Every structure is written in C-alpha cells, then in structure tokens.
Amino acid sequence: MCAHAGNLRKKLFRLASFSTIIITRMDSRLVISKKMVPSSQFVLILFGISWLFSSLISAVPLALADEKPKNRDHLIITEKLYAKIFEQNRDQQKAYVANVLSTYDYSTRYSLLNRTYEEIIQILQEHGPKLRENNITAAMEFPKNHTVMELMALYIENTCFFGELILHMPKISYRILKTVTGWRELVLEALRYTRTFVNIVDSKSMELLDLTEQEIDISKRLPYFINPYRDHRTAGLRTKRRKKLKLKKGPHLTKLEL
C-alpha cells in the first residue's frame, strides 16, 4: 500500500472524527435546550460531510493506481475529460456554499467554515511546493501520472473553492483567517498558478478568481471593484442607520414661535 493512500485514509479519519464532534454537539444542544433543531441544519451538516468525504474518497483510486499497473488504462484522464470533471466539482462547491448560507445558526456556520478553511489551507500549503519543485505548469503536457494529476487537481480546485467561500461570506471568513499566518500570500500565489490553466478552468471560475484577488489584495482592486456576492443592500442600510444616529447625538435647534 503506497504512503500517499495511507495519508488520504488519515485525512478521512480526521474528517470522520470532525463529523462526530459536530453531531455530538448538536445532540447535546438538543438535550440541554429540549428544543428541536431545524432539519435544515442537519441537512447542511450531512451535505457538508458527504461532499468532503466524496472529494477525498475520489482521490483514493488515483493514489492506488501505481499498485495496479494492469488496471491503469481505465483510469487515464485527459485534459479535456478533466476539464469536465472540474466543472462538476465546481458545481458541488457552489451547492455547498449555498447550503452554508441557508443556515442562520452562526455557530454551525462558523464550525463548518473553520474546518473547511483548515482543509483548504493545508492542501495549498502542502501541494504548492510539490508542484513548483516538479515544475508542473499549464505549459507542459497534461500529467499522465495520477499522483501528479491529483496534486494539481486538488490545488486548483481548492483555490477556486477558497474564492467561492470568501466572496460569499467575507465577514466570517476574515474572522477565521485572521488567525492563520501568511494565508493571504499563500492564496495569492495559488490564484496566479490556477489562472494559467486556461484549458481547464472555465470562464466563470476565471472571473471568480479575478474577483478573489481584488477582494483579498487592495493593491489589485480596480476603481469600480464591487464584490457581487456581498449583500450591499444590507451594508447600505447599516450606513444610513449610523448616519441617523450621528445626527440624533448632536445639538438640536428649538423652534421659536414669533
């Protein structure tokens, strides 16, 4: 059994432990409060767990490819085929974000995002140096080695996933990421790398990557930059309320009757 497959199984074990913790906490909350938790929260948790599990499990056959040379033919993935797989995985990411946004329980949302960001940052930290050391770039022929292809795929997919999360939920994302040293430089480097794969990354994802760069790097922002996923209407209402409060605090003129 190859060491890489063992590492994937360790990741699966860590993820399984995390899912148990979340469900246990939800159950304990039920016992303490004696109230029913909305079914949407359970759906969200199960969806998140199943999505993360499926992402990691799908990589196991690729990691085991070197152990079964006779069965390699049916595992060959071309650049064109992977581009389609990439789009499907992006759809899953969007669905995950939509489900996170659908819950109004802040602690549940925070827990899910915190764990998801941990996984994404870990992948970017571990896979980035390996890709650079092996000179794996968009200019070279699409990798036939399954281990190399997996490294590249997880790196560019999770770069897009990061952008999806921070653009839709910037406030809570920055709160989580402020404890991660060097996250901004790490992500900017991943963005530059991912955008070179023009034959794989679709146009909508390319646009998302561009918006992500402007969101996290003020120096790259265009004069007309607006995060289209941020709730600007709510932000506008808060600004108006603040202005009204400031006006009320100041001195007032009394109306004199002549």
Residue pairs with C-beta under 8 A, 6 or more apart in sequence:
1 64
1 67
2 63
2 64
2 66
2 67
4 63
4 147
5 60
5 63
5 64
8 56
8 59
8 60
8 63
9 60
11 56
12 53
12 56
12 57
15 49
15 52
15 53
15 56
15 119
18 115
19 45
19 49
22 45
22 49
22 108
22 111
22 112
23 45
26 37
26 41
26 42
26 45
26 108
29 37
30 36
30 37
40 102
40 103
41 103
41 105
41 108
43 99
44 99
44 100
44 102
44 103
44 108
44 112
45 108
45 112
47 95
47 96
47 99
48 96
48 99
48 100
48 112
48 116
51 92
51 95
51 96
52 116
52 119
54 92
55 89
55 92
59 150
59 154
61 75
62 75
62 146
62 147
62 149
62 150
63 146
63 147
63 150
65 71
65 72
65 75
65 146
65 147
66 146
66 147
75 146
76 144
77 85
77 146
77 149
78 142
79 142
79 199
79 200
82 142
82 149
82 153
82 200
83 199
83 200
83 202
85 153
86 153
86 156
86 157
86 200
86 201
86 202
86 205
87 202
89 157
90 157
90 160
90 202
90 205
93 157
93 160
93 161
93 164
94 164
97 164
97 165
97 168
97 169
100 109
100 112
100 113
100 169
101 168
101 169
103 109
106 172
109 169
109 172
110 172
110 176
113 165
113 169
113 172
113 173
113 176
114 176
116 161
116 165
117 162
117 165
117 173
117 176
117 177
117 180
119 158
120 158
120 161
120 162
120 165
121 180
121 183
121 186
123 154
123 155
123 158
124 155
124 158
124 159
124 162
124 186
124 187
124 190
125 186
127 151
127 152
127 154
127 155
128 155
128 186
128 189
128 190
128 193
130 151
131 151
131 152
131 155
131 193
134 148
136 143
136 148
136 151
136 152
137 196
138 196
138 197
138 198
138 199
138 200
139 196
142 149
143 149
143 152
155 190
155 193
155 194
156 193
156 194
156 197
156 200
156 201
158 190
159 187
159 190
159 191
159 193
159 194
159 209
160 194
160 201
160 205
160 208
160 209
162 187
162 190
162 212
163 191
163 208
163 209
163 211
163 212
164 208
165 173
166 173
166 174
166 177
166 212
166 215
166 216
167 208
167 211
167 212
167 215
167 227
167 228
167 229
167 230
168 229
170 215
170 227
170 230
177 183
184 216
184 217
187 212
187 216
188 213
188 216
188 217
191 209
191 212
191 213
194 201
194 209
195 201
195 206
195 209
195 210
198 206
201 209
211 227
211 228
213 220
214 220
214 221
214 222
214 225
215 227
226 232
